[in-house]
Amino acid sequence: MTHQTLTLPDGRTLEYVVSGANDKHANDDFALLYFHGTVGSSLPYVQTSDACRQAGIKLITPSRPGYGGSTRHKGRRVVDVVADMEALLAELKVRSCVAVGHSGGGPHAMACAAKLQACVAAVVIAGAVPVDAEGLDYAAGQGETNVEEWLAMQQGEPAVRAYCTQEATSMLAADARTLTDALASLLPAIDKDALRANNCSMGQHLVDQIQDGLRDGQIDGWVDDDLELMQEWGFDLTTEVKVPTHVYQGSEDRMVPLAHGEWLAGHLPAGLVNKRVVHGQGHISILGLAMDEVLALAGALKRSEEGLV
């Protein structure tokens, strides 16, 4: 899949990939806008791209600032993604989209649900929540590696950068099997099985995404993902989210524990949120189930936008 770039109004470069819909649907003005996790990049999962192609849905996957070929946006807030996506959707002539975010991409999907005019629905899969979430013990239920990162986040950028630098060295040298071993404290058995299934296809995708996002040893995207969780997101979850928002959460997740998903669903507008707790699923294993349902949702919304239902 080919990386493309867009020069944003402020001069930064935004890297992205367009996949999914075949030539028949290439000019459609509806898309699935997918925000990768932390760490990640614009490389889409091949199975997701293939499923979008079969469904006739355009899939857009941007790399957040500081990842891959996207220029760093130092001091960025979660809400800043909206202006970048407005520019990207205008470039691609997309008038409406479903915003989907997994893990560290979840907040960006929520920002689109609140502020992006083209967004008609949002999906958050095991999505990160504010570090200062009221009433939530943020570190409880997380694996050891995540707790170490959270402690670094509390100390500010130098500590976060030191943490990310150390971890990136091993990630850039990893393969699917060694990465699974390295993340052991974060992975329940079902996530390990998901990463190893089908000759480690999901595990290899995760490695490819991480190494693409960290290419040339660039860690700014990772650092800034962590830092933006420590400050105000720039919008209010309870009052500003304006479109139906689907929250998927696995009960066994050790990266984004169940309590985080419960907190998030409880702070979105009651009339718009659809909470889906999937018992027995983890942070990785939930993706397959969630994306199957996301594609069904996107297909229905696309037909509605086209006036076919």
N, C-alpha and C positions, 0 to 999 in steps of 0.2 A: 504494500500500500504506500502511496506517495504522500510525503509531507508537502503541504503547501504553506505559504506565508502571506500575511496581510500586514501592511504598514498602517498602524493605528494613527488617529489624529494627533496624538502627542509624540509621534515618531517612533514609538516602540514597535517591535516585530511580534506578531502573534502567529504561532505555528498551529496548524490544524490538519486534520485528515477528513476527507469526505468519502464515505463508502456506503454500502448498503444498496440503495435503489439502482437498478440497471438503467441503461440508456433511455428506456421508455419513460422512466420517472425522474430522470436526472434534473429536469427543470421544474419539478414540483416545488410549490412554495410552502410545503409542510415538512418538518424534520423532527427527528429525535436528537436532542442536544445532550450529549453525555459528558459528565465531569468525572475525571479519573480520581482515584484515591491518592493518599499520601504514602508512599512515593509513587509517581506514575508519569504518564505522558499521553500524547494524542494517539498512540497506537491502539486501535480497537481490537477487542477479542474477535478472532476470526469467526467463531461460531455465531457471535452476535451480529457481525457484519453480514454473514451469509443469511441469517434469519431475516434481517432487515431487507436484504435483496429479494428474498422469496416473498416477503410481505409488501414489496413495493414502497418501502419507507427509506427516505434519505437519512443517513446517520452522520452526524457531525461530532467530531471529538477534538476539542482544542487542548493544547498544553497550557497549563496555567503559567503566568509570568515566572521566569526563573527556571523553568523546566525545559529540557530539550532545546529547541530553537527559539523559544519565546523569551524576549528580553525581560530582565528583572524589573519589577515595579516595587522599589524599596518603600517600605511603610504601607503597603497595600492593606486595605480592609476587605472583608468579605464582599461588601456591597459593590466594590469597584469592578467586580466581574461583569456587572450589568452593562456598563458603558462599552466594555470590550465586546460583549456579545451583541449589543446593538449594532456595532460597526461590522462584525462578522456576518450577522444575519442579513444586513443590508447588502454587503458584498455578494452574498450567495443568493440574494433575492428570495429569502425565506420570510414569509409573513406570519407564520404561526408555528409553534413548536411545543413539544413536551420536554421539560428539563429534568434530567435524571442525574443523580449524584450518588456515588458509592463512597462510604467512609469519609475521608477528607474532602471529597467532592460534594458531600451532602449539603453543607452550608451554602455552597454556590448555587445549587439547585433551588434552595429555599430563597436565596436572594432574588433569583429570577422569578419565583412565584410571587414575590412581593413587589418587584420593581420593573420587570421586563415586560413591556406591553405585548410582545409577541407570544409570551408564555401562556398556554391555555390549560396546562396541568403540570404538576411536578411530582416526582417520585424520589424518595430518599431511602436508600438501602443501607442499613447499618451506619447511619450518618452521624458525624461528630456534632457535639453540642457545645454551647459556650462553657469555657473552663470555670466561669463564676456562676454557673447555673444554680439558682437559688434552691436550696433544699436537696441538692444532689451531692453525694460523696463521690467526687469525680474519679478518684483512683480506685475505688472499691470494685473488685471483680475484674480488674485489668491484669494482664500478664506482666511479668517482671520487666520485660523490655519496655513496655509502654509506660510503666511507672517511672523508670529511669528517665525516659524522655520528658514526661510531665514534670519531674523535678527540675530538669534542665530548663524547661520553659519558664518556670517560676523565677529563675535567676537571670533571665534576659538573653539578648542575642549572643554575647560571647559564649555562654554556656551551651546554648542551642547549637551554635556553629561547631563547637568542639565535639558535641555529641554526634551531630550529623556527619561530620568529617570522619570520625572513627567508624561509624556504621557503614558509610558509603564505601569505604575501602573494601570491606568484605562483600558487600552487595555487588559491587562491580566485578568481583572475581567469582561470583556464585553461579551455579547451575541450578536446575529445578530441584534436584534432590538436596544439595547442600543448603539452599535457601530454606527449604522446608525444615531442615534440621536446625538452622540458625534461628528460626522463628518459633521454636518448639514451645516456649513459655506462653505464646499467644494463640496457639492452635489446639483446640480440642480435637479428638480423634476424627470427627467427621470432616473437619477442615483439612487435616492431613490426608485423609482419603480423597477428598476433592482435588487436592493439588497433585496427587499421584495417579489419579484415574486416567484412563485412556493414554497410557504411556506418558504421563506427566504433562498432558497438553495444557491444563490450566496453570500448572506450576511453571511451565516454560513461558507461557504468556506473561505471567507475573514478572518473571526474570527479564523478559524482553522489554516490558513497560518500564520497569525500574531502571534498567541500564540505559534505555533510550532517554528517560527523563534526567538521568545523572550523567549523560554523555560528557566526555572531556573532564570528568570530575566536578561538574557544576552542581553545587548543592543549594544555590540561592532559593530555588522554588520550595524545597523542603523546609529550609529555615523560615521562610516567610509564611508557609502554611502553618507552622507551629506558632509563630508570633501573632498572626492575625486571629488565632483562637483566643489569645490573651487580651484582646481589646474589644471594644464595642464593634458589633458586626455592621452597624450602619442602617439597620432597619429593625422593626419590632415584629417578632414572630406572631404575637397574639393579635395585633391590630392591623398589620400591613399586608399579610399574605392574603391574596385575593382570588386564588384559583384552587380547585380541588388538589389536595396534596396527600399522596399515599406514602405511608411510613412502613417500611419492612424492617423487621428486627428478629434475629435469631436468638433463641433462649440460651444458647451455649456460647455466645460470642465473648471472647476474651480481649478483643481490641476495643470494641464499642459495646460494653455490657448491656444487658437487657434493661437495666434501670435508666440508661441513657435514652433508649428508644421510647420507654414509657414517659420519661420527662418531656421529650420532644413532642410526642403525640398529645400530651396533656397541655402543652403551651401553644399549640396551633389552634386556629378558629374551629370551634366544635362542629360547626356546620359544613366545614370544608375538609376536615381530616378523616382519613380512612386508615386506621391502625391495623397492621397485619403482623402479629407475633407468630413466628413459625417455630414451634417447639421441636427441639432436637437439632436445630440448624445452627451453624456458626457464622463467622464473618465472611468466609469464602464460599462455603457450601450453599448459602442462601441465594447467591447470585443467579444460578441457573433457574431456579423456581421464579425468582422475582422478575428476571428479564423475560421469561415466557409470558408472564402476566402483563409486563410493561408493553411488550409488542402487541398483545391483544388490545390493550387500552389505546395505544398509539394508532393502531389500525382503525378502531372505532372512531376516534377523534378525527382522523384524516378523512374518513368517509363522511363524517358530519360536516367538516369544513368544506368538503367538495359538494355538499348538498345531496349525497347519495343515500342518506338515511333520514 
